[in-house]
Structure formats: structure tokens, C-alpha cells
Amino acid sequence: MRRTKTKREKETGLIERKKVIGVDPMTGKKIYHSFYGRGRRAEEQIDEKYKAFMLNQELIAESNETLAAVCEHWMENCKRPVVSDLTYTQTYEYSLKIITRYFEDQPIAKVKQADIQKFFVANRGRNKWAIDKLYYILKNTFDYAIQNDLIVKTPFIDIRKYGKPPKQKQAYDEEAYFKCIAFAKMHPDGLGPFIILKSGLRRGELCALRWSDIDLPNKIINVRRAVTFKDGSMIITQGKTRNAVRQIPIDTETADFLAATERKSPCVVGHGQSDHTDPKNYARRDYHRFITDFSNETGYPVLSLHELRHTYGTMLYRFHTPLEAIAKVMGHSSLELTRKIYVHDTVDDLKSRIIFPTI
């Protein structure tokens, strides 16, 4: 009985033949692929394409290109050009180390769905953000491998993610915010927390801030650099995002306090003659002393330096600063990021903004 032509065959004049190209290792089912030919030589053309396809599959199976190497190629070609150096180092290179450590020299053509699932099970202790990033990187790596004829079919199918739920970010309320500022002005280690509560600097930006970056007459903090780590070494970068280099207006209280502060180092929170300080040492030494004393005296919870930054963004929002302005001050490129991460709505905030329908 003559086979009915498919819609595509009718529209294009092509002849389609489905041929077995392999067996799914998970289900044992045959894998079919469509091949096309045209005119009187259609069957011959289909056979030639099928043979070429199967030969390419054999070459792929013999390929020793590792998953880690392909992953690195994808990062270099697709992510490095579009993200900042800091993001690339702290996110993509860090994730690549995790992937390389697990898969080692395993060829990408031999990675199965079960291998990928075991990888996520093995890394289930990591936080949700890290798991989401690993998921994104691996999925795109296999897609990249298909596009470059390194594999025929992606094994990245029905992969379940595991991970600890992210820690809920905290922020001080209005009363605690102003008490913390007042406490910082009196505490010997309060300069750094005071600046963050008044400007929203990141920890690395604070540790790279120099007195020469502060324009007191015009009441502006010029954020020009940040301290971070790469391969265990402390380095100076231009910041975490493209908008990290920015100018932050400060109020009169902040300008007056900074003008009256003794300058012991070129770095605002530094010691000695260095123009920057180690963010990790600063957090566990100077800041730890400050926030512990503040918590013991007031009973408010201990927040991290980054949560003080959250608090600043929250206060701007509660005092009706437009989101666009908050995003610029915080050094973000995305309003959505500002809205999702740095805006903490309380029930009272929502009540004050909801207009209930009435008759």
C-alpha cells in the first residue's frame, strides 16, 4: 500500500524517511531521525545522508572532548563578553571548578542523564542560587555541544534540582535603622557601618573607598573600585556590575560626620598606609565588634554588612524614593533586581499603599 505523503512533503516536494539512529540507554527504545530527499534520486540521497549522519555519530562517540572543556568554551564564547569580570570570576569560573571537580575528564559524549542527576544530588548541600546557576550552565553547555556537532542528543532531560532554600535577607526597620546610625557615630568601629547605612555601598566597595573619593563640598561619594578575590588573591576591580562605578549623593549629617572623622589611612576603613583593606578581615574583625556591641546593647538582631546595604535600599523605598533612583544608587542595572531583592515589604507597608475599594 502506498504511503500517504506528509504535509511537509506536499508543501516542499521532499520525500521523508525515518531511520533508526540509536537506542535510548534509559528506556531501551529506538531513536528515529527524519532524512529527506527530492526527485528521482530521493532514496539515494536519503541513504547518503543517513550514512553520513551515522559516520558523524561514530566520530562523536570517539571524541574525547570533555564536559568541562566544552563548558569552558561556552563560558568564554557566550558569557565572558556580556558579563563583568567580577561576575565571570565569582559566578562562572567558580561554577566551572565545581563541574570540573565532579566530572573530571569525562567526555561529554559519554555523559548520561543519570550522571547529571547524580551531580545535582551530590551538590544538594549548596544554596539554591548556586544550584540554579549550575543548572543554567550545564543546560546551556549541552545545547552548545549540539550546535557544534559534539553530541547528537542532549542528556539534560528531566533533571531535578536539589538545594538548600536561600537564607531570607533581613533588614532593620525604621527605628532600628536610626538607632544603628546613632550607635555607629559613637562606636570606634562604626565608620564603615555608618557609611553603608548612609550610602548602600557593597562590602568590597567600602574596603576600596579612599578619602579622596569623597567630595564633601558637593556631598558625593564617588564609587570607583571594589576589592574582591580571584584564585585566593585579593584584587581591585571596577565593581560587580556595569553600573557599579557611580556617584552617590549623601546628606548633610553624613558629610558633617565624615568631615569630623580623623583620617588614619588613605583607605576610609583601612589601617596603616594601604589604600584598601581586606573585606573578609574587616567583616570578621572591625564589623563583628561593632554589630555585636550594637546587638548586645539594643537587642536588635545581628545583620551582615550586606544586610545593612539591604536596609539602606529598604529605607530609600519606604521614604518613597523612585525605584529608578534606588537602582542607580545601589549600582544595579535591573529595576527588577532592585524590586525583588532590596525592597522588603512589611504588612504595614502594604496596608499604607493598598487602596481598598469602597462604595
Buried (B, 14 or more C-beta within 10 A) or exposed (E): EEEEEEEEBEEEEBBBBEBEBBEEEEEEEEEEBEBBBEEEEBEEBBBEBBEEBBEEBEEBEEBEBBBBBBBBBBBEEBBBEEBBBBBBBBBBBEBBEBBBEBBEEEBBBBBEBEBBBEBBEEBEEBEBEBBBBBBEBBBBBBBBBEEEEBBBBBBBEEBEEBBEEEEEBBBBBEEBBEBBBEBBBEBEBBBBBBBBBBBBBBBBBBBBBBBEBBEBEEBBBBBBBBBBBBEEEBBBBBBBBEBBBBBBEBEEEBBEBBEEBEEBBBBBBBEEEEBBBBBEEBBEBBBEBBBEBBBEEEEBEEBBBEBBBBBBBBBBBBEEEEBEEBBBBBBBEEEEEBBEBBBBEEEEBEEEEEEEEEE
